């Protein structure tokens, strides 16, 4: 299953996906599908989580990378492969190349998380750090390919890649034959396109819903224009779907086969990641949690049974800490409060007593005494509180004001 540049726009078929599935036997795991009682109650029908976060290398990317590299001609393999990625695609290419005995060079941005850089090296790739953003890294990788003859392995814009990712769809049909809706995150579109090819060929009645981060949503304007268009400066915590332009190959398939593309906010992504961790006991990266975010945003919009694809679990611990705090804040379980009080002995203890009376847990306290906006005997205090939800946040604010404190918005 190898395509030249000339026919790289060749449509992907069910036979291609089935061929990829045979090729991946013993290489990629048939990942588990777990039920979610909480989401099922919310949606009103069974909801299952397709756990690609438990795939080898921590995401679905191994599937497409292996099929693409396995399909290279002997002389192409001899020249090696090169890729550009901030994380998941890098690790997929690294492991696939090692399994196939092909030398791989992976360009990663200078700001890539250290765990992802280390994992890519451990999977066998030569890692080169270049640029501050992925576009710069991509340009460097393509320049390297032109200079050395190495084959550039695109993360989503190639039929082999899409066929490999489509094996997720075949597994969903096998594990949940009665599926009514599949919800999947979309960046460049390779995973959604592959799943749609596989599923629609067997069950055309299944609804396929793609999900993008609102700050990096290139598909809605592209679908409206009937061609891939570029969104300038895509911005989202979900780096796995932070893509400024759909791929030509997946776009054609998404346009034909995907029923709807929705967008979710950063708050919704944070809440979804928190839910996956607390309720499903799943460590999922923000991009992988995007289908859950869509379910939380409008649970009544999805006919069941629903399968939400958790596409990856490679989340940087520092980002995870920030996102979880953001998710707690979005759910009203974390509250930052600034207020003014009289700067005298015992004032802070009195304030903490007010908070204790309303059962707010103080996580952090900081003082400011030298701001020129403050009176001579005033201090400004910022508190980070653990709360129990929006109603509790309102109660905390009301109690502080009733106690005579000036709360600064």
C-alpha positions in Angstrom: 0.0 0.0 0.0 2.3 2.8 -1.2 1.4 6.0 -3.0 3.6 8.2 -5.1 3.4 12.0 -4.8 1.4 12.1 -8.1 -1.5 10.0 -6.7 -1.3 11.2 -3.1 -4.9 12.5 -3.5 -6.2 9.0 -4.3 -9.3 8.3 -2.3 -9.0 6.0 0.7 -11.3 2.9 0.7 -12.5 0.3 3.1 -10.2 -2.2 1.5 -7.3 0.1 2.3 -8.3 0.3 5.9 -8.7 -3.5 6.1 -5.3 -3.9 4.5 -3.9 -1.6 7.1 -5.5 -3.6 9.9 -3.8 -6.8 8.7 -0.5 -4.9 8.5 -0.9 -3.6 12.1 -1.5 -7.1 13.6 1.0 -7.5 16.4 2.1 -3.9 16.1 -0.8 -1.7 17.3 -3.0 -2.7 20.2 -6.8 -3.2 19.7 -7.4 -0.7 22.5 -10.1 -1.2 25.1 -13.5 0.4 25.1 -14.8 1.4 28.5 -18.3 2.4 29.5 -19.0 5.7 31.3 -21.9 5.6 33.6 -21.7 9.4 34.3 -21.6 10.3 30.7 -24.3 7.8 29.9 -26.7 9.4 32.5 -25.9 12.8 31.1 -26.5 11.9 27.5 -29.4 9.6 28.2 -28.0 6.6 26.3 -24.9 4.4 26.6 -21.6 6.2 26.2 -18.4 4.3 25.6 -14.8 5.6 25.6 -12.4 4.2 22.9 -9.1 4.3 24.8 -6.5 5.2 22.2 -4.7 7.0 25.1 -3.7 3.4 26.0 -2.2 2.7 22.6 1.5 2.1 22.2 3.3 5.5 22.3 0.2 6.9 24.0 -1.9 7.8 20.9 -3.4 6.5 17.7 -0.5 8.0 15.7 1.5 4.8 15.6 -1.2 3.2 13.4 -0.8 5.6 10.4 2.9 6.1 10.8 3.6 2.3 10.7 1.4 1.8 7.6 3.0 4.7 5.8 6.6 3.6 6.5 5.8 -0.1 5.9 4.5 0.9 2.4 7.8 2.6 1.3 9.9 1.1 -1.5 13.2 -0.5 -0.4 15.2 2.4 -1.8 13.0 4.8 0.1 13.5 2.9 3.4 17.2 3.0 2.8 17.1 6.8 2.6 15.4 7.0 6.0 12.4 9.0 7.0 11.9 12.5 8.6 9.0 14.0 10.5 8.1 17.2 12.3 6.0 17.1 15.5 5.6 18.5 19.0 4.7 15.1 20.4 2.4 12.2 19.3 3.3 12.0 15.7 7.0 12.1 16.6 6.7 9.1 18.9 4.6 7.2 16.4 7.1 7.7 13.6 10.0 6.9 16.0 8.6 3.5 17.1 7.2 2.5 13.7 10.7 3.2 12.1 12.4 1.2 14.8 10.1 -1.7 14.3 10.7 -1.6 10.6 14.5 -1.1 10.8 14.3 2.4 9.2 16.4 5.3 10.4 14.2 8.2 11.5 15.0 11.9 12.1 12.4 13.9 14.0 12.4 17.6 14.2 10.7 19.0 17.3 10.3 22.7 18.4 12.6 24.0 21.1 9.6 24.4 23.5 8.5 20.8 23.2 7.9 19.1 26.6 10.9 17.2 27.8 9.0 14.0 28.5 7.9 13.9 24.8 11.5 14.6 23.6 12.9 11.9 25.8 10.2 9.4 24.7 10.9 10.1 21.0 14.6 9.4 21.5 13.9 6.3 23.5 11.7 4.9 20.7 14.8 5.2 18.5 14.6 8.5 16.6 17.3 11.1 16.1 15.7 14.2 17.6 16.6 17.7 16.3 15.3 20.7 18.0 14.5 23.6 15.7 12.2 26.6 15.8 9.8 28.0 18.4 6.6 26.9 16.6 5.6 23.8 14.7 5.5 25.7 11.3 9.2 26.5 11.7 9.9 22.9 12.7 8.0 21.6 9.7 9.9 23.8 7.3 13.2 22.5 8.7 12.1 18.9 8.3 11.0 19.4 4.7 14.3 21.2 4.0 16.1 18.2 5.5 14.1 15.8 3.3 15.0 17.8 0.2 18.7 17.8 1.1 19.1 14.2 2.1 16.5 12.3 0.2 14.8 11.1 3.4 11.0 10.5 3.0 8.9 13.1 4.8 6.2 11.4 6.8 3.2 13.8 7.1 1.1 13.6 10.2 -2.2 13.4 8.4 -2.1 14.4 4.8 -1.5 11.0 3.1 -3.7 8.1 2.1 -1.6 5.5 4.0 -1.7 7.6 7.2 -5.5 7.9 6.9 -5.9 4.1 6.2 -3.9 3.3 9.3 -5.9 5.7 11.5 -9.1 4.2 10.0 -8.4 0.9 11.8 -9.8 2.6 14.9 -13.1 2.7 13.2 -13.1 -1.0 12.4 -12.3 -1.8 16.1 -15.2 0.4 17.1 -17.6 -1.5 14.9 -16.3 -4.8 16.3 -16.5 -3.7 19.9 -19.8 -1.7 19.7 -21.8 -3.0 16.7 -24.9 -1.1 17.7 -23.0 2.3 17.8 -25.2 5.3 16.8 -22.7 8.2 17.0 -18.9 8.4 17.0 -17.4 11.6 18.3 -13.7 12.3 17.5 -11.3 15.2 17.7 -10.1 16.8 14.5 -6.8 18.6 13.9 -5.6 18.0 10.4 -8.4 15.4 9.9 -6.5 12.1 9.5 -8.2 10.2 12.3 -11.7 11.5 11.6 -11.3 10.8 7.9 -10.0 7.3 8.5 -12.8 6.4 11.0 -15.4 7.8 8.6 -14.1 5.8 5.6 -14.2 2.6 7.6 -17.5 3.1 9.5 -19.6 4.7 6.7 -18.7 1.9 4.3 -20.2 -0.7 6.7 -22.7 1.3 8.6 -23.7 4.4 6.7 -26.4 5.2 9.3 -23.8 5.9 12.0 -23.4 9.6 12.7 -19.8 10.9 12.7 -19.2 14.1 14.7 -15.8 15.9 14.6 -14.7 18.2 17.4 -12.3 21.1 17.2 -11.0 23.6 19.7 -12.6 26.9 19.1 -9.3 28.7 19.0 -7.9 26.4 16.3 -11.0 25.6 14.3 -10.0 25.4 10.6 -12.6 23.0 9.5 -15.8 25.0 9.9 -14.6 27.8 7.6 -13.0 25.3 5.2 -16.2 23.3 4.9 -18.1 26.6 4.3 -15.7 27.5 1.5 -15.6 24.0 0.0 -11.8 23.9 0.2 -9.1 23.9 2.9 -8.5 27.4 4.3 -5.9 28.6 6.8 -6.7 29.9 10.2 -4.0 32.4 11.3 -2.3 31.8 14.7 -4.4 28.8 16.0 -4.3 28.9 19.8 -5.5 26.2 22.2 -4.1 24.1 25.0 -5.0 21.0 22.9 -1.8 20.8 21.0 -2.8 17.5 19.4 -5.5 19.3 17.3 -3.8 22.7 17.0 -3.6 22.7 13.2 -4.0 25.9 11.1 -5.1 24.2 7.9 -6.9 20.9 7.1 -4.9 18.4 4.9 -6.1 18.1 1.3 -6.6 14.3 1.5 -8.5 14.2 4.8 -10.5 17.3 4.0 -12.1 15.7 0.9 -13.1 12.7 3.0 -14.4 14.8 6.0 -16.4 16.9 3.7 -18.0 13.8 2.1 -18.4 11.5 5.1 -18.4 13.4 8.4 -21.8 14.6 9.4 -20.9 17.5 11.6 -18.0 19.4 13.1 -18.5 21.1 16.4 -16.2 23.4 18.4 -15.5 23.5 22.2 -14.0 26.1 24.4 -10.9 25.9 26.6 -13.1 25.8 29.7 -14.9 22.8 28.2 -11.7 21.1 27.4 -10.4 21.6 30.9 -13.7 20.2 32.4 -13.6 17.2 30.1 -10.0 16.4 31.0 -10.9 16.6 34.7 -13.9 14.4 34.2 -11.8 11.8 32.4 -9.3 11.7 35.3 -11.8 11.7 38.1 -14.7 9.6 36.8 -13.1 7.4 34.1 -9.7 7.1 35.8 -8.1 8.0 32.5 -5.1 10.3 31.9 -6.0 12.0 28.7 -4.4 15.0 26.9 -6.7 18.0 26.1 -7.0 16.9 22.4 -8.0 13.4 23.5 -10.7 14.9 25.8 -12.3 17.0 23.1 -15.0 14.5 22.3 -16.0 14.4 26.0 -16.0 18.2 26.0 -18.5 18.1 23.2 -20.7 15.7 25.1 -20.6 17.9 28.2 -21.4 21.0 26.2 -24.6 19.7 24.6 -25.4 16.1 25.9 -28.8 16.0 24.2 -27.3 16.4 20.7 -25.9 12.9 20.4 -28.0 9.8 19.5 -26.8 6.7 21.3 -25.0 4.5 21.8 -22.2 7.0 21.6 -18.5 6.2 21.3 -16.1 9.0 22.2 -12.5 8.5 21.0 -9.9 9.3 23.6 -7.2 9.9 20.9 -4.2 10.4 23.2 -2.8 10.5 26.7 0.6 12.2 26.2 0.1 15.2 28.4 3.0 17.1 29.9 2.8 17.0 33.8 3.2 20.8 34.0 0.4 21.4 31.5 -1.7 18.8 33.3 -1.4 20.6 36.6 -2.4 23.9 34.9 -5.3 22.3 33.0 -6.7 20.6 36.0 -6.7 23.8 38.0 -8.3 25.5 35.1 -10.9 22.7 34.9 -11.6 23.0 38.6 -12.1 26.7 38.2 -14.5 26.2 35.3 -16.6 23.9 37.5 -16.6 26.4 40.4 -14.3 24.2 42.5 -11.4 26.6 42.6 -11.8 30.3 43.4 -9.2 33.1 43.4 -10.2 36.1 45.5 -8.5 39.4 46.0 -9.6 41.6 48.9 -8.5 44.5 51.2 -8.3 44.3 54.9 -6.8 46.4 57.8 -3.1 45.6 58.1 -3.0 44.8 61.8 -2.1 41.7 63.9 -4.8 39.0 63.8 -6.5 40.4 60.7 -5.5 37.4 58.6 -6.6 35.0 61.2 -10.0 36.7 61.4 -10.3 36.4 57.6 -9.4 32.7 57.6 -12.1 32.2 60.3 -14.7 33.6 57.9 -13.6 31.3 55.2 -13.5 28.3 57.6 -17.1 29.1 58.6 -18.3 28.6 55.0 -16.1 25.5 54.6 -13.7 27.0 51.9 -10.3 25.3 51.9 -7.4 27.8 51.6 -4.7 26.5 49.1 -2.5 29.6 49.0 -2.3 33.1 50.5 -0.2 36.1 49.3 0.0 39.7 50.8 0.7 43.0 49.1 1.4 45.9 51.4 3.4 48.4 49.2 0.9 49.2 46.4 0.4 52.9 46.1 -3.3 52.3 45.7 -3.5 51.0 49.3 -4.1 53.2 52.3 -1.5 53.5 55.0 -3.1 50.8 57.2 -4.4 48.6 54.4 -3.1 45.3 52.9 -4.3 43.5 49.8 -4.6 39.7 50.1 -5.0 37.2 47.3 -6.4 33.8 48.3 -6.7 30.6 46.2 -9.6 28.5 47.5 -10.9 25.0 46.9 -14.7 25.2 46.7 -17.6 22.9 46.0 -19.2 24.4 43.0 -20.7 27.7 41.6 -23.2 28.0 44.5 -20.5 27.6 47.1 -18.4 30.3 45.3 -21.3 32.6 45.5 -21.8 31.8 49.2 -18.1 32.5 49.9 -18.2 35.9 48.2 -21.4 36.9 50.0 -19.9 35.9 53.4 -16.8 38.0 52.8 -18.8 41.0 51.9 -21.2 40.6 54.9 -18.1 40.4 57.1 -17.1 43.8 55.8 -14.3 42.9 53.4 -13.9 44.8 50.1 -13.7 42.1 47.4 -11.8 43.3 44.3 -13.2 41.9 41.0 
